[in-house]
Amino acid sequence: MQRLTQSPTDPAFVQDPYPFYDRARAAGDLFFWEDYGQVAAAGYSQVKRLLKDRRLGREMPADLAPAIPPHLAPFYAVEAHSMLEADPPRHTRLRGLVLRAFTSATVEAQRPAITALCDRLIAAFPDSPFDLLEAYCRPLPVITIATLLGVDPSRAPDLLAWSGAMVGMYQAGRTRAMEDAAVDATKSFTAFLADEIARRRTTPTDDLISHLIAAEDSGSQLCADELTSTVILLLNAGHEATVHSLGNSVKTILDEGLAPHAAVPENAPLLTEELLRYTPPLHIFERIAREDVTLYGHPFKRGEKLSCLLAAAGRDPMAYPNPHRFIADRKSPSNMAFGGGLHFCVGAPLARLEMHIALPALFSACPQLGLAEPPRFAPIYHFHGLKKLMVTT
């Protein structure tokens, strides 16, 4: 197995990680990423297979789990009840309960509200150069998921701040200051949700939190801790990745001169899939061996971690001809932007709907939209998103 070195915080890598991903795929089915100290996969077929392999999961076996530092206990107390960090049978139960509340009909019912929100945000654009992330890409998903959950949209700034701090726990090169910020955000978030959930238990309404409280399967319901962790997961994942998806998409559309194409709603489905393949928001999804297992000739010990490079899989020439070329109407295998297998993102339908509406709304209303300055990617790996997106209309 080849051993490769590439710092995830290197400025050149942050701006363009794809040359390294090409090297990683060329190294074989698996390679050892020195900077992470673990095995990784970068090819489409390999990543797809590993994501679906039931011998791999997300939970570290209890007897192998490292001790949690006391200062991080509040954060990991919430994570402990998250379905994203759970394996069957616990994951099966949690995901089933969430899907009973978070249905395709629930998502589709948001279409009019998302359309109206896009129109309002666009109408408020200033005449001078402005940051489209702050004016459009960031408020759209957080207000959408807040509204869906039944949370007052005026609390969006708090939700953004808490979510941003908590997501910092997954960034390469995190610091003690970032950890402290994540813990403070976790405490504020859980206290806020305790009040929200208590109100819904007393007076249920037609919102996702109420539906999650009511969701039942064979007599099983979400307990209080599971409910809190689920709502936090839906809020964090429900907007963080979509912010980057929208920002990266607008940058790519402008770079490629495809604004007229993007303005046509009928083009949105194929365009969205190509954008998610070409410039996905999440680049790594980690897996843990649930048992001793040999994969692609490499023996993994129970509890050993490996990384699936989602973005690298999206540029695999074995799956996508001319993978570094953006083809707006490409018809190709499903992309890996939302992961795969048991932990495929439950919010994928909502994220796709937001992109299907937001991109045509933006480019039809602002046909002269252009970059005011060259955008730069923020050093937030494992996510890959812009620091800002200054534009003119």
Long-range contacts (C-beta under 8 A, 24 or more apart in sequence): 1-27, 1-28, 1-30, 1-31, 1-32, 1-39, 1-298, 2-27, 2-28, 2-31, 2-32, 3-31, 3-32, 3-34, 4-31, 4-32, 4-33, 4-34, 5-34, 5-35, 6-33, 6-35, 7-35, 8-35, 8-36, 8-172, 8-173, 8-381, 8-382, 9-172, 9-173, 9-379, 9-381, 11-379, 13-381, 14-377, 14-378, 14-379, 14-381, 15-376, 15-377, 17-283, 17-311, 17-381, 17-384, 18-311, 18-312, 18-315, 18-324, 21-309, 21-311, 21-312, 21-315, 22-315, 24-309, 24-312, 25-312, 25-316, 28-296, 29-296, 29-297, 30-295, 30-296, 30-298, 30-306, 33-307, 36-307, 38-304, 38-305, 38-306, 38-307, 39-298, 39-300, 39-304, 39-306, 39-307, 40-306, 40-307, 40-308, 40-309, 41-296, 41-306, 41-307, 41-308, 41-309, 42-309, 42-312, 42-313, 42-316, 43-312, 43-313, 43-316, 43-318, 44-313, 44-314, 44-316, 44-318, 44-319, 44-320, 44-333, 44-336, 45-316, 45-318, 45-319, 46-296, 46-313, 47-308, 47-309, 47-310, 47-312, 47-313, 47-336, 47-340, 48-313, 48-336, 48-340, 50-287, 50-295, 50-306, 50-308, 51-285, 51-287, 51-308, 51-336, 51-339, 51-340, 51-341, 51-343, 52-340, 52-341, 53-287, 53-295, 53-341, 54-88, 54-290, 54-342, 55-289, 55-290, 55-291, 55-293, 56-287, 56-288, 56-289, 56-290, 56-293, 56-306, 57-87, 57-88, 57-91, 57-287, 57-288, 57-290, 57-342, 58-84, 58-85, 58-86, 58-87, 58-91, 58-286, 58-287, 58-288, 58-343, 59-85, 59-86, 59-87, 59-288, 59-290, 60-288, 60-303, 61-290, 61-302, 61-303, 64-302, 64-303, 71-179, 71-180, 71-183, 72-179, 72-182, 72-183, 74-183, 74-186, 74-187, 74-190, 75-166, 75-169, 75-179, 75-182, 75-183, 75-186, 77-225, 78-186, 78-190, 78-225, 78-228, 78-229, 78-232, 79-229, 80-225, 80-229, 81-223, 81-225, 81-226, 81-228, 81-229, 81-230, 82-229, 82-230, 82-232, 82-233, 83-229, 83-230, 83-233, 84-233, 84-237, 84-343, 87-290, 87-342, 88-342, 91-342, 91-343, 93-217, 93-220, 94-222, 94-226, 94-230, 95-342, 95-346, 96-217, 97-212, 97-215, 97-216, 97-217, 97-220, 97-221, 97-222, 98-212, 98-215, 98-230, 98-234, 98-346, 99-346, 100-211, 100-215, 100-216, 100-217, 101-208, 101-211, 101-212, 101-214, 101-215, 102-208, 102-211, 102-212, 102-234, 102-346, 102-347, 104-349, 106-148, 106-208, 106-211, 107-349, 107-350, 107-353, 108-353, 110-144, 110-147, 110-148, 110-350, 110-353, 111-353, 111-357, 113-144, 113-147, 114-140, 114-144, 114-353, 114-354, 114-357, 114-358, 115-357, 115-361, 117-143, 117-144, 118-357, 118-358, 118-361, 118-362, 119-361, 119-365, 122-361, 122-362, 122-365, 122-366, 125-366, 125-393, 127-393, 128-392, 129-372, 129-373, 129-390, 129-391, 129-392, 130-390, 130-391, 131-388, 131-389, 131-390, 131-391, 132-247, 132-250, 132-389, 132-390, 132-391, 133-243, 133-247, 133-386, 133-388, 133-389, 134-388, 136-246, 136-358, 136-362, 137-243, 137-246, 137-247, 137-250, 137-389, 138-239, 138-243, 140-242, 140-246, 140-354, 140-358, 141-238, 141-239, 141-242, 141-243, 141-246, 141-351, 141-354, 142-235, 142-238, 142-239, 142-243, 144-238, 144-239, 144-350, 144-354, 145-234, 145-235, 145-238, 145-239, 145-350, 146-235, 148-207, 148-208, 148-238, 148-350, 149-207, 149-208, 149-209, 149-231, 149-234, 149-235, 150-196, 150-200, 150-205, 150-207, 150-208, 150-209, 150-210, 151-196, 151-209, 151-235, 155-192, 158-188, 158-192, 159-235, 159-239, 160-239, 161-185, 162-186, 162-188, 162-189, 162-192, 163-235, 163-236, 163-239, 163-240, 164-240, 166-232, 166-236, 167-236, 167-240, 167-383, 170-382, 170-383, 171-380, 171-381, 171-382, 171-383, 172-381, 172-382, 173-379, 189-232, 190-228, 190-232, 193-228, 193-231, 193-232, 194-228, 196-231, 197-224, 197-227, 197-228, 197-231, 208-234, 234-346, 234-347, 237-345, 237-347, 238-347, 238-350, 238-351, 240-281, 240-383, 241-281, 241-282, 241-345, 241-351, 241-383, 242-281, 242-351, 242-354, 242-355, 243-281, 243-385, 244-281, 244-383, 244-384, 244-385, 244-386, 245-275, 245-276, 245-280, 245-281, 245-337, 245-351, 245-355, 246-354, 246-355, 246-358, 246-359, 247-375, 247-385, 247-386, 247-389, 248-275, 248-279, 248-280, 248-281, 248-384, 248-385, 248-386, 249-275, 249-279, 249-355, 249-359, 250-359, 250-362, 250-369, 250-389, 250-391, 251-279, 251-371, 251-375, 251-386, 251-389, 252-278, 252-279, 252-326, 253-359, 253-363, 254-369, 254-370, 254-371, 256-326, 256-328, 258-328, 259-363, 259-367, 259-369, 260-363, 260-367, 261-328, 262-328, 262-359, 262-360, 262-362, 262-363, 263-360, 263-363, 263-364, 263-367, 264-360, 264-364, 265-356, 265-360, 267-328, 267-329, 267-360, 268-355, 268-356, 268-357, 268-359, 268-360, 269-356, 270-328, 270-329, 270-330, 270-331, 271-328, 271-329, 271-359, 272-352, 272-355, 272-356, 272-359, 273-330, 273-332, 273-334, 273-335, 274-326, 274-327, 274-328, 274-329, 274-330, 274-332, 275-355, 276-314, 276-335, 276-337, 276-338, 277-314, 277-320, 277-330, 277-332, 277-335, 277-336, 277-337, 278-314, 278-315, 278-326, 279-384, 280-310, 280-311, 280-314, 280-335, 280-336, 280-337, 280-384, 281-337, 281-383, 281-384, 281-385, 282-310, 282-311, 282-337, 282-339, 282-382, 282-383, 282-384, 283-309, 283-310, 283-311, 283-312, 283-381, 283-382, 283-383, 283-384, 284-308, 284-309, 284-310, 284-381, 284-382, 285-310, 285-339, 285-343, 308-336, 310-336, 310-337, 310-339, 311-336, 311-384, 366-393, 368-392, 368-393, 369-393
